[in-house]
Amino acid sequence: MSFLNLDHLQKSFGSTQVVHDFSLSVDKGEFISFLGPSGCGKTTVLRMVAGFEEPSEGRILIDGQDVTRLRPNQRQIGMVFQAYALFPNLNVAENVGFGLKVAGVPRSERASRVAEMLELIGLPDMAARFPWQLSGGQQQRVALARALAPRPRVLLLDEPLSALDAKIRVSLRNQIREIQQQLGITTIFVTHDQEEALSISDRIVVMHRGIAEQTGTPPQIYNQPATEFVAGFVGKLNLFDATVLDRASGLVSLAGSEIRLNRPIPPGRVSLAARPEGLVLAETGIPAEVTGVEFLGSVQRLRARVGERDIVLDRFNTDASLPQTGDRLHLSPELSRWLLVSHEQ
């Protein structure tokens, strides 16, 4: 049985519905990311799980317990906010132990738990420092330790890395994942950064306009996007206008070349798509004209035109030769390289 169940959640503010029939089952110890643009509803779902917002409809169950109408402090949930929300008048140890103190944990047990948490986040020598004496990354680690100190059943992280610079962000997201795996705590991580979601998640929920467009593992989300929005939001994507020749056998025509897909083509408007790294140059195939070239060290990035579409092609830098603007090339129509994208109706 799943440890965390979100059962047909809906949320409206006045006449505006911001979350539509959202359901998700999360296993114990699983790391789930909610990924999507601003305003897609991902933080609203997180706040409903935390108890800061009450669902208009639906239920939230944790380990079989219905917590939908419980107050936040009754749910045994730890939360890390985008803004660190540390108490400026308390030192690091006091911040980490705050929840334990409120819960009435004895002083000696509280001190032991705080020391354990500071060791876990790699700041054992900073217990006496105040938040203003810490870097942004250190403050966020203290906020994480404070959330974990009471041993919550579920950990929620609301874009906790967005205020940090790129290098610290990568380091801290890896540390969050390591701590999560070490503790085996069920975690929901909200982000608009696709690289973050792809790199640390067990599964990703891609959200758009208040619904879950697709839920799957990082490879599934990237390699098998279910909708046009997912395909375009997660990673770079080239879309091609294709003519459907036979839906039953999956046969299409692209710029004069026939491509047979490995599945029937569903009703409605569809496009062929390919990732920049999935396009391969060939002796024959789909004609393309180079419109620009970038040398990016390990990668050569070509901009080209196929029919009326501008595309991007990436290839590893295996030699010094680069195609030139105006060169006419061919793209391989190899079946495994192509995605079939259904357009929203």
BARO-11026 format. One record per residue (C-alpha): residue in three letters; x, y, z. Coordinates in steps of 0.1 Angstrom, whole numbers, plus 5000, padded with zeros to 4 digits. Layout:
ALAXYZ/...
END
This chain:
MET500050005000/SER501250354992/PHE502450565021/LEU501150905009/ASN497950924989/LEU496551234973/ASP493051144963/HIS491251364937/LEU492451694951/GLN490852014939/LYS491452364950/SER489652684941/PHE490153044952/GLY486853214947/SER485653124912/THR489153034900/GLN490052664901/VAL493852624904/VAL494152254910/HIS491952004890/ASP491351644901/PHE494951574912/SER495751224923/LEU499051064933/SER500250764952/VAL503750784967/ASP505650484982/LYS507450515015/GLY510950655010/GLU510150774975/PHE511551114962/ILE508851284940/SER509351614922/PHE506551844912/LEU507852024880/GLY506252304861/PRO506152674854/SER504952944878/GLY501252934883/CYS500852564874/GLY499552464908/LYS502552264922/THR503052484953/THR499252484960/VAL499252104960/LEU502352104984/ARG500652355007/MET497552125008/VAL499751835018/ALA501352055045/GLY497952175058/PHE498452545049/GLU495652515024/GLU492452315027/PRO491352114996/SER488052224980/GLU487551854973/GLY489451534978/ARG491451365005/ILE495051335018/LEU496151015035/ILE499550955052/ASP500250595062/GLY496550515060/GLN495550815082/ASP493251075067/VAL494951405075/THR492851625052/ARG491251835080/LEU494151815105/ARG496152125113/PRO499752145100/ASN501252065135/GLN499151745137/ARG500451585104/GLN504051505114/ILE505351685083/GLY508651875079/MET508752165054/VAL511652365039/PHE510652695023/GLN512152884995/ALA512953165019/TYR514953005047/ALA512653135074/LEU515253095101/PHE514753285133/PRO517353565133/ASN517453595171/LEU518253225176/ASN521553055169/VAL521952755146/ALA521452495174/GLU518352685187/ASN516852705152/VAL517352335146/GLY515952245180/PHE512952475178/GLY510352225168/LEU511651975194/LYS511352245221/VAL507752325210/ALA506951955212/GLY508251935248/VAL511251715241/PRO513551715272/ARG516651935270/SER519251645270/GLU517451455242/ARG516951785223/ALA520751855224/SER521551505212/ARG519151535183/VAL520451875173/ALA524051755173/GLU522951455152/MET521251685127/LEU524251925125/GLU526451625118/LEU524051505091/ILE524151845072/GLY527951885076/LEU527852185100/PRO528852035134/ASP531052335144/MET528452605137/ALA525952545164/ALA526652885181/ARG526453095150/PHE523553315140/PRO521853305106/TRP523453635095/GLN526853465100/LEU526053195075/SER526153175037/GLY522853115018/GLY523752745013/GLN524552695050/GLN521252865060/GLN519252635037/ARG521052335052/VAL520052455087/ALA516452495075/LEU516652135063/ALA517952015096/ARG515252195115/ALA512652025093/LEU514151685099/ALA514851715136/PRO511351615148/ARG511551295126/PRO508651385103/ARG506751125082/VAL506951335051/LEU509451595040/LEU508251885018/LEU510652115000/ASP509252424982/GLU511752544957/PRO514452544984/LEU517352604960/SER516052884938/ALA517753164957/LEU521253014955/ASP523853044928/ALA524252764903/LYS527352594918/ILE525952584953/ARG522552474940/VAL524052164923/SER526052074954/LEU523152124978/ARG520551934957/ASN522951634957/GLN523351664995/ILE519551674999/ARG519151364979/GLU521851184998/ILE520251275032/GLN516851175019/GLN518150835008/GLN520050785041/LEU516950855062/GLY514550685038/ILE512050965043/THR509151015018/THR509851345001/ILE508051594977/PHE510251854961/VAL508752144942/THR510852304914/HIS510552484881/ASP514152364872/GLN513952064849/GLU517651974855/GLU517051954893/ALA514051734888/LEU515651504863/SER518851464884/ILE517551364918/SER513951234915/ASP512650874916/ARG509551004898/ILE508451344884/VAL505051494882/VAL504951754853/MET502152004861/HIS500452244838/ARG497352464844/GLY496552284876/ILE496651924863/ALA499251654862/GLU500251634825/GLN502451324831/THR503951124860/GLY506950894854/THR510550834860/PRO513051084847/PRO513950874817/GLN510250824809/ILE509451194812/TYR512451294790/ASN512351014764/GLN508650944763/PRO506751274768/ALA503051214768/THR501951554756/GLU503151854736/PHE503652054768/VAL505751794785/ALA507851744754/GLY508552114751/PHE508952194788/VAL511451914797/GLY514651954777/LYS515152104743/LEU512951964715/ASN512651994678/LEU509151964664/PHE508551864628/ASP505551894606/ALA504751544593/THR502151404570/VAL500351094583/LEU500250824556/ASP498750534576/ARG497750564612/ALA497250194618/SER500850104608/GLY502450434621/LEU503650554587/VAL504450924582/SER506251134557/LEU508751404567/ALA510351634541/GLY510051354514/SER511251074536/GLU509050804550/ILE509350704587/ARG507450414602/LEU506850454639/ASN506750154663/ARG503050214672/PRO499750324657/ILE499150694654/PRO496250814676/PRO493451034663/GLY493951404662/ARG496851634653/VAL500351494659/SER503951604652/LEU507151424650/ALA509851544675/ALA513451474683/ARG515851584710/PRO518951774697/GLU521251484707/GLY518851234690/LEU519351374655/VAL522151204636/LEU523851304603/ALA523651054575/GLU524551014539/THR520951004529/GLY517651074546/ILE515851394556/PRO517451704538/ALA518551994560/GLU520552314554/VAL522952444581/THR522052794592/GLY524552834621/VAL527252654640/GLU528352684676/PHE531452524692/LEU530652444728/GLY533752244738/SER532551884741/VAL529551954719/GLN529152094684/ARG525652254681/LEU524252294646/ARG521252514637/ALA519552394606/ARG516452424585/VAL514152134576/GLY511352244554/GLU509852534572/ARG511252444606/ASP514352564623/ILE516052294644/VAL518952234667/LEU521251934664/ASP523951844690/ARG526851604683/PHE529951514703/ASN533151694694/THR535151404680/ASP537251604656/ALA538051964646/SER535851964615/LEU532752174617/PRO530052204590/GLN529652554576/THR526652774573/GLY524952694540/ASP526052324539/ARG523452084529/LEU523251774551/HIS520851484558/LEU519351364590/SER518950994597/PRO515350874598/GLU516350604623/LEU513150494641/SER514550504676/ARG515450874673/TRP511850994669/LEU509151094693/LEU505451114685/VAL503851414702/SER500051454706/HIS498851814705/GLU496451934732/GLN492951964718/
END
